[in-house]
Amino acid sequence: MAVADIVKRCQDMYEDLNFTYAREWKAAKAGRKVVGFLPVYAPMEMIHAAGCLPLGIFGGGDQMEVIHGDAYYQSYICRIPRSTIELGVTGRVDFVDGMIFPFVCDVIRNLSGIWKMMFPNVWSKFFDTPQNFDPSIGGDYYAVELQELREGLEQLTGRKITDDDIRRSISLYNENRRLVREVYAFRAKEPWKAPTSEVYVLMRAGLMMDVEEHNQLLKDYMAAAAAEDRPKRDNVRIAIYGSFCEQPPLNLIKSIEMAGCYVVEDDYSLVNRFITEDVPVDGDPVRNLAMSFITHSVETSCKYVPKLGEKGKYHVAQVKQCGAEGVIYATPSFCDPALLDRPMICSALTEAKIPYISFKYAENSGQMQPIREQAGTFADSIKLWS
């Protein structure tokens, strides 16, 4: 399969706000159920083990006008909850049987309550991930939270979720995470062969399709991209942070690339990269999932870093590992976690003598020229003075 065909399929899924793939998957077999989840992280293994399709709901992007959603939220918060409400009110997710709202911030916490009131026939759960990373405290708490999720999914589906069911799902998602890491390593090594505008839609599509199908698609993309003859340009290697929840429009990513940047590291759609190593298959699968989250998860703005002065060191290490020459800290407007983190992370970048710029966006940003000019000027400054 050619790169262009793979990318077109993924972009079509990314742009499809009626979620045709998920609708067809559900209709293909009686009794199937779809469980939606919002970013940043959800234990997709548990949803899959229940026999459900995990469906990433990442807002309405730049293709949907928000009308009804504005009636439920203030104008001074980020756009993703309003556009998610719009998806619900307009019937675009009327086939979804359950919704999981993982902890990101107070806005998403409130969204889970609003969703329950608006759609009482949809099974909904606010999934509160731990902020204490002591295994005997946060680990025990998270194991209980996962068990409650398991029981809720059993009630939704009317079937028992066995430990072996979870182990099989863990194995599939371990493979998925390994392949995702391979794609990111390939991009970091040869970014001209794997533009982030392609990698991004490849990852987004994977959060809306069957995991085994996505595993094959990842293999196909790497093989096709490696064989593709693409010119290597004199671009600057950039890491992008701050976009872990509300996602940027695809044109923003393309604008940064067109400005002379190779994006070699990012925190876009973290769900299938949140856990950084394989989850053990042997033993108690619920405990294994809990401990993997506690001990092997990425640092992001919705994850508490307890040690003073440690914030940002993870990002510095990632920048050095992927060979990035600078950082763009791109934050959704009114995203409190990202905006509170920005001065601490940028301070760590300054201390490490890593150049950076920062700007804000919304998922429906339409004017890309200023962003392209800012990114282009940043790239030129790195070439001239770094």
Buried (B, 14 or more C-beta within 10 A) or exposed (E): EEBEEBBEBBBEBBEBBBBEBBBEBBEEEEEBBBBBBBBBBBBBBBBBBBBBBBBBBBBBBBEBEBEEBBEBBEEEBBBBBBBBBBBBBBEBBEBBBBBBBBBBBEBBBBBBEBBBEEBEEBBBBBBBBBEBBEBEEBBBBBBEBBBEBBEBBEEBBEEEBEEEBBBBBBBBBBBBBEBBBEBBBBBBEBBEBBBBBBBBBBBBBBBBBBBEEBBEBBBBBBEBBEEEEEEEEEBBBBBBBBBBBBBBBBBBBBBBBBBBBBBBBBBBBBBBBBBEEBBBEEEBBBBBBBBBBBEEBBBBBBBEBEEEEEBBBBBBEBBEEBBBBBBBBBBBBBBBBBBEBBEBBBEBBEEBEBBBBBBBBBBBBEEBEEBBEBBBEBBEBBEEEE
